[in-house]
Amino acid sequence: MEELNIEETVTENVNFQTRINLEPLLVSINAIKQELGTVIVGQHKMIDQLLVAILSNGHVLLEGVPGVAKTITAKLLSKTLNIGFSRIQFTPDLMPSDILGTSIYDLKKSEFEFKKGPIFSNLILIDEINRAPAKTQAALFEVMEERQITIDGSQYILDAPFLVIATQNPIEQEGTYRLPEAQLDRFLFKISIDYPKLDEEIAIIQREHLLQNHGKLENIKTILSSVEIQQYQALVKQIIVEPQLVEYIAKIVINTRENTFLYLGASPRASIAILNAAKGFAAIRGRDFVTPEDIKEAAIPVLQHRVIVTPEREMEGITSSEIIKQILETVEIPR
């Protein structure tokens, strides 16, 4: 009888709740998913990855053929967030000053005044990023990595949060430029968007028919403020990562550098990106600790644009994502 009482006491004292309170974050994330779901059919994986990118304070490259809702998704996401939004259409004649801003001489004051460009916002949608030449692409290097701009010897710090969502078409090559590796490395995720399945295609057509004269963005509710986003980003950084999982991330990245199928492996920035993204995946799943599954879920969108397949394997039709999957199967999962 005494032993039974002891067991009951121990059970009562055990706290199975998470050590970090993720309830408000989960409520907000589910509300955003619900709002996006009123317009976007399917694409649950893409939406999860976009939300993880926001929580991880990382930029996203959306890749897909025209018409798979890349631009509308970014617009919808911006409507659910009470932050500044700016859209920049990249073209071959776009100059760095068209993005960053330029100094204009003020005749009244007899001095130059800096006029801020569209990059001075919180959420930046860059449409068809691969249509601008290298000079314009280089203008994004500093702002994407350091969240600041240096012009005429003066530094301008951008307001937080600052996130870039860029789109590109993987098929059309005419009038496009390959993105520099240094710029690709600054994107947390590259998200590849596939065509919808049959039932999803039917739902898209039916939903468009029912809209008739109503706009898709009319009834989207705002869920998160700028302050809340920054609070959740700080919360996600506190997610627990065990030492053996840190080693697991390192082994995956090191394997990309030693893989004979890859001409270029991933950098230490990729290791940090997997760590941050894995924390984000753990958070939206309601956990305050990272699991190997979170790391595996983060690995492909983090690594697939940072590595380069050897020409021989590329000619055989092997993609970087396939090689990363092979690496994930090879590296031993910590117990």
C-alpha positions as CSV (number, residue, x, y, z in Angstrom):
1,M,0.0,0.0,0.0
2,E,2.8,2.4,0.8
3,E,4.6,1.6,-2.5
4,L,1.4,2.6,-4.4
5,N,1.3,6.0,-2.6
6,I,4.9,6.7,-3.4
7,E,4.2,6.0,-7.1
8,E,1.2,8.2,-7.1
9,T,3.2,11.1,-5.6
10,V,6.0,10.7,-8.1
11,T,3.5,10.7,-11.0
12,E,1.8,13.9,-9.7
13,N,5.2,15.7,-9.5
14,V,6.3,14.9,-13.1
15,N,5.7,17.8,-15.4
16,F,5.2,16.7,-19.0
17,Q,4.7,20.2,-20.3
18,T,7.3,21.9,-22.5
19,R,9.8,24.2,-20.8
20,I,9.3,27.0,-23.3
21,N,5.7,28.3,-23.7
22,L,5.0,27.8,-27.4
23,E,1.2,28.0,-27.1
24,P,0.8,31.7,-28.4
25,L,3.2,30.9,-31.2
26,L,1.3,27.8,-32.3
27,V,-2.1,29.7,-32.1
28,S,-0.6,32.4,-34.4
29,I,1.0,29.9,-36.8
30,N,-2.3,27.9,-37.2
31,A,-4.2,31.1,-37.7
32,I,-1.9,32.1,-40.5
33,K,-2.2,28.6,-42.1
34,Q,-6.0,29.0,-42.0
35,E,-5.9,32.4,-43.7
36,L,-3.5,31.1,-46.4
37,G,-5.7,28.0,-46.9
38,T,-8.6,30.2,-47.9
39,V,-6.8,30.9,-51.2
40,I,-3.9,28.5,-51.5
41,V,-4.9,24.9,-52.3
42,G,-2.6,22.2,-50.9
43,Q,1.1,23.2,-50.8
44,H,1.2,22.5,-47.0
45,K,5.0,21.7,-47.1
46,M,5.7,25.1,-48.8
47,I,3.6,27.0,-46.3
48,D,5.4,25.2,-43.3
49,Q,8.8,26.1,-44.8
50,L,7.8,29.8,-45.3
51,L,6.6,30.0,-41.7
52,V,9.8,28.4,-40.5
53,A,11.8,30.9,-42.5
54,I,10.0,33.8,-40.8
55,L,10.6,32.3,-37.3
56,S,14.3,31.6,-38.3
57,N,14.7,35.1,-39.7
58,G,15.8,33.7,-43.0
59,H,15.3,34.6,-46.7
60,V,13.5,32.3,-49.1
61,L,13.9,31.5,-52.8
62,L,10.7,30.1,-54.4
63,E,11.3,28.2,-57.6
64,G,8.6,26.9,-59.8
65,V,7.1,27.2,-63.3
66,P,4.7,30.2,-64.0
67,G,1.2,29.8,-62.5
68,V,1.9,27.8,-59.4
69,A,1.1,30.6,-57.0
70,K,4.6,31.8,-56.0
71,T,3.8,35.5,-56.1
72,I,0.3,35.2,-54.7
73,T,1.6,33.2,-51.8
74,A,4.1,35.9,-50.9
75,K,1.4,38.6,-51.1
76,L,-1.0,36.5,-49.0
77,L,1.7,36.0,-46.4
78,S,2.4,39.7,-46.2
79,K,-1.3,40.4,-45.7
80,T,-1.3,38.2,-42.5
81,L,1.6,40.2,-41.1
82,N,1.2,43.7,-39.9
83,I,4.6,44.8,-41.4
84,G,5.8,46.9,-44.3
85,F,5.6,45.1,-47.7
86,S,7.5,46.0,-50.9
87,R,7.5,44.3,-54.3
88,I,10.4,44.7,-56.8
89,Q,10.1,43.3,-60.3
90,F,13.6,42.3,-61.5
91,T,14.3,43.1,-65.2
92,P,17.6,43.1,-67.3
93,D,17.8,47.0,-67.2
94,L,17.3,47.3,-63.4
95,M,20.1,49.2,-61.7
96,P,21.3,48.9,-58.0
97,S,20.0,52.4,-57.3
98,D,16.5,51.3,-58.3
99,I,16.6,48.9,-55.4
100,L,18.7,50.6,-52.7
101,G,18.0,54.2,-53.4
102,T,20.0,57.1,-54.6
103,S,21.4,60.5,-53.4
104,I,19.6,63.5,-55.0
105,Y,20.9,67.1,-54.8
106,D,18.5,69.4,-52.9
107,L,18.7,72.9,-54.4
108,K,17.1,74.5,-51.4
109,K,19.4,72.9,-48.8
110,S,22.4,72.9,-51.2
111,E,23.3,69.3,-50.2
112,F,22.7,65.7,-51.3
113,E,19.7,63.9,-49.7
114,F,19.4,60.1,-49.8
115,K,16.1,58.9,-51.1
116,K,15.4,55.3,-49.9
117,G,14.6,52.6,-52.4
118,P,11.9,49.9,-52.1
119,I,14.3,47.6,-50.2
120,F,13.6,49.7,-47.1
121,S,10.7,47.7,-45.9
122,N,10.1,44.6,-43.8
123,L,9.0,41.9,-46.3
124,I,10.4,42.2,-49.8
125,L,9.0,40.3,-52.7
126,I,11.5,40.1,-55.5
127,D,9.7,38.7,-58.6
128,E,11.9,36.8,-61.1
129,I,15.1,37.5,-59.3
130,N,17.2,35.8,-62.0
131,R,16.2,38.4,-64.7
132,A,18.6,41.0,-63.3
133,P,22.4,41.1,-64.2
134,A,25.2,40.4,-61.8
135,K,25.7,44.1,-60.9
136,T,22.1,44.4,-59.6
137,Q,22.3,41.0,-57.9
138,A,25.5,42.2,-56.0
139,A,23.4,45.1,-54.5
140,L,21.6,42.5,-52.5
141,F,24.7,40.9,-50.9
142,E,25.1,43.2,-48.0
143,V,21.4,43.9,-47.3
144,M,20.5,40.2,-47.2
145,E,23.3,39.1,-44.9
146,E,23.8,42.1,-42.6
147,R,20.4,43.9,-42.8
148,Q,22.2,47.1,-43.7
149,I,23.1,49.2,-46.7
150,T,26.3,51.2,-47.3
151,I,25.9,54.1,-49.8
152,D,28.3,57.0,-50.2
153,G,30.2,56.1,-47.0
154,S,27.0,56.1,-44.9
155,Q,25.4,53.1,-43.3
156,Y,21.6,52.6,-43.1
157,I,20.3,49.9,-40.8
158,L,17.0,48.3,-42.0
159,D,14.1,47.9,-39.6
160,A,13.5,44.4,-38.2
161,P,12.1,42.1,-39.2
162,F,13.7,42.1,-42.7
163,L,12.9,39.1,-45.0
164,V,13.3,38.6,-48.7
165,I,11.1,36.2,-50.6
166,A,12.4,35.8,-54.2
167,T,10.8,33.9,-57.1
168,Q,12.4,32.4,-60.1
169,N,11.3,30.2,-63.1
170,P,13.6,27.1,-63.5
171,I,12.6,26.4,-67.1
172,E,12.8,29.6,-69.1
173,Q,16.4,30.6,-69.8
174,E,16.1,33.4,-72.3
175,G,16.8,36.8,-70.7
176,T,17.8,35.2,-67.3
177,Y,21.1,35.2,-65.4
178,R,22.4,32.5,-63.1
179,L,22.4,33.7,-59.5
180,P,25.9,33.9,-58.0
181,E,26.8,31.2,-55.4
182,A,27.5,33.9,-52.8
183,Q,23.9,35.2,-53.2
184,L,22.3,31.7,-53.2
185,D,24.2,31.0,-49.9
186,R,22.3,34.0,-48.3
187,F,18.9,32.3,-48.8
188,L,17.9,30.1,-45.9
189,F,15.6,27.9,-48.1
190,K,15.2,27.1,-51.7
191,I,11.6,25.9,-52.0
192,S,10.7,24.0,-55.2
193,I,7.0,24.2,-56.0
194,D,5.5,21.3,-58.0
195,Y,2.3,21.2,-60.0
196,P,-0.9,20.5,-58.0
197,K,-2.5,17.0,-58.1
198,L,-5.8,16.3,-59.8
199,D,-8.0,16.9,-56.8
200,E,-6.1,20.1,-55.9
201,E,-6.4,21.3,-59.6
202,I,-10.2,20.7,-59.4
203,A,-10.4,22.6,-56.1
204,I,-8.4,25.6,-57.6
205,I,-10.7,25.8,-60.5
206,Q,-13.9,25.6,-58.3
207,R,-12.5,28.2,-55.9
208,E,-11.7,30.6,-58.7
209,H,-15.2,30.1,-60.1
210,L,-16.8,30.9,-56.8
211,L,-14.8,34.1,-56.3
212,Q,-16.3,35.7,-59.4
213,N,-15.8,39.5,-58.9
214,H,-14.2,39.2,-55.4
215,G,-10.5,39.7,-55.0
216,K,-8.4,36.9,-53.5
217,L,-6.8,39.1,-50.9
218,E,-9.9,41.0,-49.8
219,N,-10.8,39.0,-46.7
220,I,-7.4,38.0,-45.4
221,K,-7.0,38.9,-41.7
222,T,-3.8,40.3,-40.1
223,I,-2.4,37.9,-37.5
224,L,1.0,39.0,-36.4
225,S,2.6,42.4,-35.6
226,S,6.2,43.3,-36.1
227,V,6.8,43.1,-32.3
228,E,5.2,39.6,-32.1
229,I,7.4,38.3,-35.0
230,Q,10.5,39.5,-33.3
231,Q,9.4,37.9,-30.0
232,Y,8.7,34.6,-31.6
233,Q,12.1,34.7,-33.4
234,A,13.8,35.2,-30.1
235,L,11.7,32.4,-28.6
236,V,12.7,29.9,-31.3
237,K,16.4,30.6,-30.7
238,Q,15.9,29.2,-27.2
239,I,14.8,25.8,-28.6
240,I,17.0,23.0,-27.0
241,V,19.5,21.2,-29.3
242,E,21.4,18.3,-27.8
243,P,25.2,18.1,-28.4
244,Q,24.8,14.8,-30.4
245,L,22.4,16.6,-32.8
246,V,24.9,19.5,-33.3
247,E,27.4,16.8,-34.3
248,Y,24.8,15.2,-36.6
249,I,24.3,18.5,-38.5
250,A,28.1,18.9,-38.8
251,K,28.5,15.4,-40.2
252,I,25.8,16.0,-42.8
253,V,27.5,19.2,-44.0
254,I,31.0,17.7,-44.0
255,N,29.6,14.8,-46.1
256,T,28.6,17.3,-48.8
257,R,32.2,18.5,-49.0
258,E,33.6,14.9,-49.3
259,N,30.9,13.6,-51.7
260,T,32.3,12.6,-55.1
261,F,29.0,13.5,-56.8
262,L,29.3,17.1,-55.7
263,Y,31.7,19.7,-57.2
264,L,31.0,22.2,-54.4
265,G,29.9,21.4,-50.8
266,A,28.1,23.4,-48.3
267,S,29.7,26.2,-46.1
268,P,29.5,26.7,-42.3
269,R,26.7,29.1,-43.0
270,A,24.7,26.1,-44.2
271,S,25.4,24.3,-40.8
272,I,24.0,27.3,-39.0
273,A,21.0,27.5,-41.4
274,I,20.1,23.8,-40.7
275,L,20.4,24.5,-36.9
276,N,18.1,27.5,-37.1
277,A,15.6,25.9,-39.5
278,A,15.4,22.7,-37.3
279,K,14.5,24.9,-34.3
280,G,11.8,26.5,-36.4
281,F,10.4,23.1,-37.5
282,A,10.4,22.0,-33.8
283,A,8.6,25.1,-32.8
284,I,5.7,24.8,-35.3
285,R,5.3,21.1,-34.2
286,G,4.9,22.3,-30.6
287,R,8.2,21.1,-29.3
288,D,10.9,23.0,-27.4
289,F,13.6,20.6,-28.4
290,V,15.0,19.5,-31.8
291,T,14.8,15.9,-33.1
292,P,16.8,14.2,-35.9
293,E,13.5,14.4,-38.0
294,D,13.6,18.2,-37.7
295,I,17.2,18.3,-39.0
296,K,16.3,15.9,-41.9
297,E,13.3,18.1,-42.8
298,A,15.5,21.2,-42.9
299,A,18.4,19.7,-44.7
300,I,17.1,19.5,-48.3
301,P,15.6,23.0,-48.6
302,V,18.7,24.4,-46.8
303,L,21.3,22.5,-48.8
304,Q,20.0,21.9,-52.3
305,H,20.9,25.4,-53.6
306,R,24.2,25.6,-51.8
307,V,25.9,22.6,-53.4
308,I,26.9,22.1,-57.0
309,V,26.6,18.7,-58.7
310,T,29.6,17.5,-60.8
311,P,29.0,17.9,-64.6
312,E,29.2,14.2,-65.1
313,R,26.4,13.5,-62.6
314,E,24.4,16.5,-63.9
315,M,24.5,15.0,-67.4
316,E,23.1,11.8,-65.9
317,G,20.1,13.8,-64.6
318,I,21.1,13.5,-60.9
319,T,19.9,16.5,-58.9
320,S,21.4,18.1,-55.8
321,S,18.3,17.1,-53.7
322,E,18.7,13.5,-54.7
323,I,22.3,13.5,-53.5
324,I,21.4,15.2,-50.2
325,K,18.7,12.5,-49.6
326,Q,21.5,9.8,-50.2
327,I,23.7,11.7,-47.7
328,L,20.9,11.7,-45.1
329,E,20.4,8.0,-45.5
330,T,24.2,7.4,-45.1
331,V,24.9,9.6,-42.0
332,E,24.1,7.7,-38.8
333,I,21.2,9.1,-36.8
334,P,22.1,9.8,-33.2
335,R,20.3,7.7,-30.6
